[in-house]
Amino acid sequence: MNEPSDLASHPTRMLEAGVLFGIAIDAIRDIKVHSRQGGQRSALISIVFSVIALESFVNEMTEQAQNMSPSQPAEVSTFDRTNSSPMARRRWRKFTADC
């Protein structure tokens, strides 16, 4: 666990992935037509905010992994290394551009 003095050196950050995903869920609930019927802006909003929420979640978890103490589990440091590399960022940008 982090020492109080160690925690004081890190700024407080609000995690936003849940809020963004909530917007996607609200947009889904606004869809009032049968499936396969077009012209529903709420469907597009729900898809876009779902992707944004996923990206936010991955970024927030990477940041959390970077801020953990040196005695963290091996999985956390592996997650931090794999998601912080320039190659991982390029893969993520390509993935989100394809969605």
C-alpha positions as CSV (number, residue, x, y, z in Angstrom):
1,M,0.0,0.0,0.0
2,N,1.2,3.5,-0.7
3,E,2.5,5.6,2.2
4,P,0.6,8.8,3.0
5,S,3.6,10.9,2.0
6,D,3.8,9.1,-1.3
7,L,0.1,9.7,-2.0
8,A,0.5,13.4,-1.3
9,S,2.9,13.7,-4.2
10,H,0.3,12.4,-6.7
11,P,-2.4,14.7,-7.8
12,T,-6.0,13.6,-7.4
13,R,-7.6,12.4,-10.7
14,M,-11.3,11.8,-11.4
15,L,-11.9,8.6,-13.3
16,E,-14.2,9.4,-16.2
17,A,-14.7,6.1,-18.0
18,G,-17.8,5.3,-16.0
19,V,-19.4,8.7,-16.7
20,L,-18.7,8.3,-20.4
21,F,-20.1,4.8,-20.5
22,G,-23.2,6.2,-18.7
23,I,-23.7,8.6,-21.5
24,A,-23.6,5.7,-24.0
25,I,-26.2,3.7,-21.9
26,D,-28.5,6.8,-21.7
27,A,-28.3,7.1,-25.5
28,I,-29.2,3.4,-25.9
29,R,-32.3,3.9,-23.8
30,D,-33.4,6.8,-26.0
31,I,-33.7,4.6,-29.0
32,K,-37.5,4.1,-29.5
33,V,-37.7,2.3,-32.9
34,H,-37.5,-1.3,-34.1
35,S,-34.1,-2.7,-34.7
36,R,-32.7,-2.2,-38.3
37,Q,-34.5,1.1,-38.7
38,G,-32.1,3.9,-39.5
39,G,-32.1,7.6,-38.7
40,Q,-31.4,7.2,-35.0
41,R,-28.8,9.6,-33.7
42,S,-28.9,8.0,-30.3
43,A,-27.5,4.8,-31.8
44,L,-24.5,6.6,-33.2
45,I,-24.0,8.5,-29.9
46,S,-24.1,5.2,-27.9
47,I,-21.4,3.6,-30.2
48,V,-19.1,6.7,-30.1
49,F,-19.3,7.1,-26.4
50,S,-18.8,3.4,-25.8
51,V,-15.5,3.6,-27.8
52,I,-14.5,6.8,-25.9
53,A,-15.3,5.1,-22.6
54,L,-13.1,2.1,-23.5
55,E,-10.2,4.3,-24.5
56,S,-10.6,6.3,-21.3
57,F,-10.7,3.1,-19.2
58,V,-7.5,1.8,-20.8
59,N,-5.7,5.1,-20.3
60,E,-6.9,5.4,-16.7
61,M,-5.8,1.9,-15.8
62,T,-2.4,2.5,-17.4
63,E,-2.0,5.7,-15.3
64,Q,-3.1,3.8,-12.1
65,A,-0.5,1.1,-12.9
66,Q,2.2,3.8,-13.3
67,N,1.3,5.3,-9.9
68,M,1.5,2.0,-7.9
69,S,4.2,1.3,-5.4
70,P,7.4,-0.7,-6.3
71,S,6.0,-3.8,-4.6
72,Q,3.1,-4.1,-7.1
73,P,2.2,-7.5,-8.6
74,A,4.0,-8.5,-11.8
75,E,0.8,-8.2,-13.8
76,V,0.5,-4.5,-13.0
77,S,4.0,-3.6,-14.2
78,T,3.5,-5.7,-17.3
79,F,0.2,-3.8,-18.0
80,D,2.0,-0.5,-17.5
81,R,4.9,-1.5,-19.9
82,T,2.7,-2.9,-22.6
83,N,0.2,0.0,-22.6
84,S,2.7,2.8,-22.2
85,S,4.9,2.0,-25.1
86,P,4.7,4.0,-28.4
87,M,3.8,0.9,-30.3
88,A,0.8,0.2,-28.0
89,R,-0.3,3.8,-28.5
90,R,-0.1,3.4,-32.3
91,R,-2.0,0.1,-32.2
92,W,-4.7,1.8,-30.1
93,R,-5.0,4.7,-32.4
94,K,-5.3,2.4,-35.4
95,F,-7.9,0.3,-33.6
96,T,-10.1,3.3,-32.6
97,A,-9.8,4.7,-36.2
98,D,-11.1,1.4,-37.6
99,C,-14.1,1.4,-35.3
